[in-house]
Amino acid sequence: MSKKHYIVFIGAQAALSEELRSLEKRFVNTVVIAPARKKKVPEICKNTIDTAQSELFQQLKSLPSNAEVARLTVWTYEPTSLAELEDIWQGFGKSAWVQKIPQSLKDKVSQTTNYIQNEIKKILPSIHHISKAIYSNRARTPLSLPLENFNSKITNELSSFWYNKLDEEEIKYTIKDLTNRLSQTKNLTKGGFIDERSLIFSPCKNGELHGLPHPTGNTCSAFINGRFRFGAAIFPGFHYDVTSKTGNLKIILKRSDGEIRDMAPEKRKNINIFPNDHLLPEK
């Protein structure tokens, strides 16, 4: 099955929603998701973000479990407040490459569509470097780490808009720098990476890609985060075998749906954690 690029637009008015679908003819294997917002609904708000997530979820859920997906980019006019940016990042920051469109193009339907067309050509090489790290370098890259459960300065940085305004060469340098920094935390005995809670995250080997190909979690967001990371597809089944330097896992973990899980009563020595923070076995 052909790999697809999902282009999601948040907060489109009706005319733009219709016009954006022309991008499906301008690019091969492209799916545009641009739900039209109601007139009195703000462009960037929980309603428009949740609606975009829901429509993307329905598209992805309808695919066979082994279907290959490739890219996810999310577009919206440049936020006018920090709160708007935080809402977008909360919704799509882990999964998508988020691209802002100048406010000067607002309400200019054709110009907005042409802008997206031109920008896609510029950003795809950068997303390719992310994809290469997540696929070929998945056992060493920090880009696949569970952002909620691996506690470190690296994941704190990746949880922010880290690639904003970086060009292709800067993306390559940043990925290399983050990878080198992560390698300094490597546990020589178990071959995993140690976080600030003395948890050891050991990347699974190729023969251990068990469990769900793309862990879904219980929400639209968890499902999408199980498929994509920063605009690139996550390697199916990839996860970390997590143990503690101190014995049993006597810590609090966060599940992919945001709920917490106290591991102390379970007296477990290890658990599998996927990039979207899906935990196996489930409680």
C-alpha positions in Angstrom: 0.0 0.0 0.0 1.3 3.5 -0.9 2.6 5.7 1.9 0.6 8.8 2.4 1.2 12.4 3.5 -1.6 13.7 5.7 -2.0 17.4 5.6 -4.2 18.7 8.4 -5.4 22.3 8.6 -6.8 23.7 11.8 -9.5 26.3 11.8 -10.2 26.7 8.1 -13.2 28.7 7.0 -15.5 27.0 4.5 -14.0 28.4 1.3 -10.5 27.5 2.3 -11.5 24.1 3.5 -12.8 23.4 0.0 -9.8 25.0 -1.8 -7.2 23.0 0.3 -8.5 19.8 -1.2 -6.8 20.8 -4.5 -3.5 19.8 -2.8 -4.5 16.2 -3.2 -4.2 16.7 -7.0 -0.9 18.6 -6.7 0.9 16.0 -4.7 0.9 12.2 -5.0 -0.5 10.1 -2.2 -1.8 13.1 -0.2 -4.8 13.3 2.1 -6.1 16.7 3.1 -8.0 17.0 6.3 -9.4 20.5 6.7 -12.7 20.6 8.6 -14.6 23.8 8.1 -15.2 25.7 11.3 -18.5 27.5 12.1 -18.4 31.3 11.7 -18.5 32.1 15.4 -15.9 29.6 16.3 -12.3 31.0 16.7 -9.7 29.6 14.3 -7.5 28.2 17.0 -9.3 26.7 20.0 -10.0 23.4 21.6 -13.0 22.9 19.3 -11.1 23.2 16.0 -8.1 21.3 17.3 -10.2 18.4 18.6 -12.2 18.3 15.3 -9.0 18.1 13.3 -7.7 15.3 15.5 -11.0 13.4 15.3 -11.1 13.5 11.5 -7.5 12.4 11.3 -8.2 9.6 13.7 -11.1 8.4 11.6 -8.8 8.3 8.5 -6.1 6.4 10.3 -8.4 4.0 12.0 -9.9 3.0 8.7 -6.6 1.8 7.4 -5.4 -1.8 7.8 -3.2 -2.3 10.9 -0.2 -2.9 8.7 -0.8 0.1 6.4 2.3 2.3 5.9 1.9 6.0 6.7 4.7 8.4 5.9 4.2 12.1 6.9 1.9 14.2 9.0 2.0 18.0 8.7 -0.3 20.4 10.6 -1.0 23.9 9.3 -2.7 26.9 10.8 -2.4 30.7 10.6 0.2 32.0 13.0 -1.2 32.0 16.5 -1.9 35.4 17.9 -1.1 34.4 21.5 1.0 32.0 23.5 -2.1 30.2 24.7 -3.1 29.4 21.1 0.4 28.0 20.3 0.3 25.9 23.5 -3.1 24.5 22.5 -1.8 23.5 19.1 1.3 21.9 20.6 -0.8 20.1 23.2 -2.9 18.6 20.4 -0.3 17.8 17.7 3.2 18.7 19.1 4.3 15.1 19.6 2.9 13.7 16.4 3.1 16.3 13.6 5.4 18.7 12.0 3.5 22.0 12.9 3.9 24.8 10.3 2.6 28.3 10.8 1.2 30.4 8.0 1.7 34.2 8.0 -1.3 36.2 9.3 -1.0 38.4 6.2 -2.5 35.5 4.2 -5.5 35.2 6.4 -8.8 35.1 4.4 -6.8 34.8 1.1 -7.8 31.3 0.0 -5.7 30.8 -3.1 -2.6 32.5 -1.7 -2.8 30.3 1.4 -3.1 27.1 -0.6 -0.2 28.1 -2.8 1.9 29.0 0.3 1.3 25.5 1.7 2.2 23.9 -1.6 5.5 25.8 -1.7 6.4 25.3 1.9 5.8 21.5 1.7 8.6 21.3 -0.8 10.9 23.1 1.7 10.1 21.2 4.9 9.9 17.6 3.5 13.7 17.2 3.5 13.8 18.2 7.2 11.1 15.6 8.0 13.1 13.1 6.0 16.0 13.5 8.4 13.5 12.9 11.3 12.2 9.8 9.6 15.7 8.5 9.0 16.4 8.8 12.7 13.2 7.2 13.8 13.5 4.3 11.4 17.2 3.5 10.7 18.6 4.9 13.9 15.6 4.1 16.2 17.7 2.3 18.8 19.9 5.3 19.3 17.9 8.4 18.6 16.1 10.4 21.3 13.3 11.3 18.8 11.5 8.0 19.6 11.7 8.3 23.4 8.4 8.3 25.4 8.2 12.0 26.1 6.1 11.7 29.2 7.9 8.9 31.0 11.6 9.4 30.1 12.6 12.2 32.4 15.5 14.3 31.1 16.5 17.6 29.8 16.5 16.1 26.3 12.8 15.2 26.4 12.0 18.5 28.0 13.5 20.2 24.9 11.7 17.8 22.5 8.4 18.6 24.3 8.7 22.2 23.1 8.6 23.7 19.6 12.2 22.6 19.1 12.4 22.7 15.3 10.7 26.1 14.9 12.6 28.2 12.3 15.3 25.6 11.9 16.4 24.9 8.3 17.4 21.5 7.0 21.1 21.7 8.0 20.1 22.9 11.5 17.7 20.0 11.8 20.5 17.6 10.9 22.8 19.2 13.4 20.2 19.3 16.2 19.3 15.6 15.7 23.0 14.7 15.8 23.6 16.8 18.9 20.6 15.3 20.8 21.7 11.8 19.8 25.3 12.4 21.1 23.9 13.7 24.4 21.6 10.7 24.8 24.5 8.3 24.2 26.2 9.8 27.3 23.4 8.3 29.4 23.9 4.8 28.1 24.0 2.0 30.6 27.0 -0.2 29.6 25.5 -3.3 31.2 22.0 -3.4 29.8 22.6 -1.1 26.8 19.7 1.2 27.6 19.4 4.8 28.4 19.1 6.1 32.0 16.8 8.9 32.8 16.7 11.2 35.9 14.7 8.7 37.9 17.3 5.9 37.3 15.0 4.1 34.9 16.8 2.2 32.2 15.1 2.4 28.7 16.4 -0.4 26.6 15.4 -0.2 22.9 13.8 -3.5 21.7 15.7 -5.5 19.2 14.3 -6.3 15.7 13.1 -9.8 16.9 11.2 -8.2 19.8 8.8 -6.0 17.9 5.9 -7.7 19.6 2.6 -6.3 20.8 0.4 -4.0 18.8 2.0 -2.7 15.6 0.8 0.8 16.4 -0.4 1.0 20.1 -3.7 2.9 20.1 -4.3 4.0 23.7 -7.8 5.1 24.6 -8.0 8.6 22.9 -7.6 10.1 19.4 -4.4 11.8 20.5 -2.9 8.6 21.8 -3.7 6.8 18.6 -2.2 9.5 16.4 0.9 9.7 18.7 1.3 5.9 18.2 1.7 6.5 14.4 3.7 9.7 14.1 6.4 11.6 15.8 7.3 15.2 14.6 5.7 14.5 11.2 7.4 11.1 10.5 6.0 7.6 10.9 7.1 5.7 13.9 8.6 2.2 13.3 5.8 -0.3 13.9 6.0 -2.2 17.1 9.1 -0.3 18.4 9.2 0.1 22.1 11.5 0.2 25.2 11.9 -2.5 27.9 12.0 -0.4 31.0 13.7 -1.5 34.2 15.0 0.3 37.3 18.6 0.4 38.7 17.1 0.0 42.1 15.0 -3.2 41.5 11.2 -3.2 41.3 9.6 -0.3 39.5 8.4 1.8 42.4 7.5 4.9 40.4 4.6 6.7 38.8 4.2 6.3 35.1 1.9 8.2 32.8 -0.2 6.3 30.3 -0.8 7.4 26.7 -4.2 8.8 27.6 -2.7 11.0 30.3 -3.8 8.9 33.3 -1.2 8.0 35.9 -0.2 4.4 36.9 1.4 3.7 40.2 3.8 0.8 39.6 4.8 0.2 43.3 1.8 -2.1 44.2 2.4 -4.2 41.1 6.0 -5.2 42.2 7.1 -5.4 38.6 10.7 -5.5 37.5 10.0 -4.3 34.0 7.4 -2.9 31.6 7.3 -2.1 27.9 6.8 1.6 27.0 6.1 2.7 23.4 7.0 6.1 22.0 3.4 7.3 22.6 3.7 6.2 26.3 1.4 3.2 25.8 2.2 0.7 28.6 2.3 -3.1 28.1 1.2 -5.1 29.9 -1.8 -3.0 30.8 -2.9 -3.1 34.4 
